[in-house]
Amino acid sequence: METRGFLTPDEIALFYKQGYLLKPKALSEAEMENLNQDITEVIDRALEEIQNLQHPAFSDDEQILYIDGSRVVYKRRADRSLSIARINGCGGMQPNLLTTIRSEKMIHTFFELLGTTDLEHLISQIHPKLPGDGISFPRHRDIQFRKSFDPNWQDILGNGSYAVCLIPIDRMTPENGGLWIDRNNYPEPQGLEEDLEWIHTEPGDLLFMHPYLYHGSGPNANPALCRKMLITGFCAFGANHRTYPGAHVNTRITLTEEGNSAITAAPWSQDSATSIGH
Ligand SMILES: O=C(O)CCC(=O)C(=O)O
């Protein structure tokens, strides 16, 4: 079968069998250099705002700021300093990122992976994980977030109806805030002891994850190396019914008769600046 995405039919079968698929060397060096530059600028811009969020009256553990439609989530650490936990809908702060996270090849990957020609682009996110910033992601399955965000979430395709592609910008190792997956307990929790596998990646590699896969990541303990991550996530159109926060998300993407993709706003999409997040 001819494919237009990043994954072969065998790789798609392996994705469903093991709950994830690592595709090495999928993006070119030039594309990774551009991504690195664009994402570094976005993070620097978000870091500049921290000085305005230090007022003692701001005691919350989490602080949210919208910059150019993107939703920046800051987390307060025990020493009261702030780190950036994530940036939702990052295409507002840097529309160039859309050329990768919503490229024709990426969209066809999700058409082929989910087995549909009708998608909603839900997630376009940056996780900066700067050296020593203390940000980590405890063990979870992405389906937990989909269901808590939208209680009416529906697995309309019967295959999870959702997947994400993680695009590590820097080399990723266990030491610099790398990500692990649990090889046991997929697709359903079986009460088995975790069988953790750390995912090592080089810039240009792509990691696809199924929403039923348990995973998590530790803090970045490397004094110098960032572990910046770009994440793009799509669901079958109709699985989600709520506005996801940030810019350039909640878009419906369908396959045209000419074989290309067409983008329209999802009916539940609203002004991103007034949307709320999970
Ligand atoms: O960026 C990370 O380290 C973790 C990402 C993750 O767990 C997620 O997006 O669900």
PDBQT file of the ligand as one rigid body, heavy atoms in Angstrom, charges set to zero:
ROOT
HETATM    1  O1  LIG A 301       7.596  16.237  27.689  1.00  0.00    +0.000 OA
HETATM    2  C1  LIG A 301       7.624  15.263  28.436  1.00  0.00    +0.000 C 
HETATM    3  O2  LIG A 301       8.652  14.952  29.024  1.00  0.00    +0.000 OA
HETATM    4  C2  LIG A 301       6.424  14.418  28.695  1.00  0.00    +0.000 C 
HETATM    5  C3  LIG A 301       5.359  14.531  27.682  1.00  0.00    +0.000 C 
HETATM    6  C4  LIG A 301       4.138  13.797  28.073  1.00  0.00    +0.000 C 
HETATM    7  O3  LIG A 301       4.140  12.952  28.928  1.00  0.00    +0.000 OA
HETATM    8  C5  LIG A 301       2.869  14.082  27.423  1.00  0.00    +0.000 C 
HETATM    9  O4  LIG A 301       2.791  15.052  26.650  1.00  0.00    +0.000 OA
HETATM   10  O5  LIG A 301       1.881  13.365  27.664  1.00  0.00    +0.000 OA
ENDROOT
TORSDOF 0
